[in-house]
């Protein structure tokens, strides 16, 4: 009999089926998620690494330009110096000596300033203050501020001459002499001389080792065509740049350095490897040279240099060395600065991607567990790492946009991510310090807006400040051009930094004058107070500087200030290819006119009633007059800003000033009320106390005139001015 029963299909328990299915899904999803997270996290980490290394390169190169550009400008400016063109034999009394000394005073980044002539003679001044190692190298006394070296002409290139140093104090007076020795130093054999003689512009010698002291640096030199051909040179040591390299490490093992086309390290963050001291095989004396890259204990640095030497590409690249992956970036220094120098950065990739590799391992392990728990863990871990990397990327964007004051709270138990977060915070700190030297409020606003810069403006209340140097035309006719430039540089440096310290926006420099304003481009609720404090601080610093100049027998620059608060149009004015951020309007003209009225009234800081009202109770003002400036149609009460009642000690008024101001306000009240006799009686008592107040003298004459020739009944006391 045939068996007709159907064969039962193979079956499995639902528990096994569900577990097998979930396991298959889990393994598939976890594998895909692992790959996806690894790929995305790796790319984000690589992008972040490239952003960091690029920003680090921009910071260091920006510092390099901050060092280099002023040297080029100054070298070109020196071609107009009559003292340096004078071919007479150099001595301490020669005018060129003082010119070189003042150059070092005005630009403290220069270590030496010198001039080499075609006959082999040489004239050099050296700054010794704040340079203890250099002072010890020359054997100079402790009170020596400068060193002066003058080498005579010679018949033969490289012939020996007598070298003797003369040491000067800060007043340029001799304090000691060094023992005379023989030297073969010839400026014509130095790289800075030969390169400058070949071109009619300021040139860069490239990094090399100075003859004295034996430190690495470069020289910006310029050919001069005076009575006899010569070359002026300014030395810029690279020690400051090396310190900056140390401050800008972007990972634990990262290295930033400069090298040349001879495979030599010219600037390295670790001073132990910047130069090598060895015995000269000819003379047996110690000599200093740059470190050859093969002498470094860092093979990754050698790999970067060798790759460029073999024709490798600039920019970002990845390479493997000793089983470890590295990322590097190399930038050629522009030919304006050097034709043979490069800036390089290198860092291990695993310091940036180590956390991502851990994610991949954890994801594979977690995929063996149940579907819900496995998927949840994969999701949480991937999201955790993705958010961490995204946070670092966002912070990099903040740094790019100069948003350096935003809080950055980042913590991770992954060593590499934690170090990356610390490096990010270190970078922000370095940039924040650097930003103290660069006014960036306008640039910051433009970057944040993400809009194209356009012509036009907005109506806004601002506090305006105009300054001017009294009798500047007369001063410029009496003072030599070089001395005037030096004085103006110090003057504008002091006044400009004061305005910036009190958050002002410098609009422009007009000859000897400065125009500035507050409350634009950024809103400043206390803009009137900030403007008044800036004017008082500027007056204090100007008076202190004049005291120094007066004691030195130099020209003084007495500064007068005019201030007004009013509505103006602020914005970009000009053409599409060249525009200026400025303020325009009647309020601007009034502030400028008030500055000019200081001369008539004998005041130093003249302000409008709007400034007095907006400044608050913390300042002492005295009434001056009611005026109608040239070009105006309305009367304007004006006041003299004397100082602060509470605040910094150097800005505060004393009891004598307060009492004098109180007496004057009584006089002014009598004057406004036409009580000429009472006003004259009080002013007579005031002049008995002191006779140097021009405003009192002016009103004495005015009251006497009105006493003898009474004004009409509709007299409002306003003084009409027909000139500026």
PyMOL commands that set and color helices and strands:
alter all, ss='L'
color gray80, all
select helices_A, chain A and resi 14-80+82-85+95-106+132-138+187-189+191-197+239-247+271-273+293-295+299-309+350-366+371-400+415-435+441-449+472-478+481-501+527-551+586-601+609-615+649-651+655-672+676-689+694-708
alter helices_A, ss='H'
color red, helices_A
select strands_A, chain A and resi 112-117+122-127+146-151+161-163+165-168+174-177+181-183+203-204+208-209+216-225+229-237+255-260+264-268+275-279+286-292+315-321+324-332+341-348+456-469+505-510+513-518+559-575+578-584+605-608+619-628+636-644+718-720
alter strands_A, ss='S'
color yellow, strands_A
deselect
rebuild
show_as cartoon
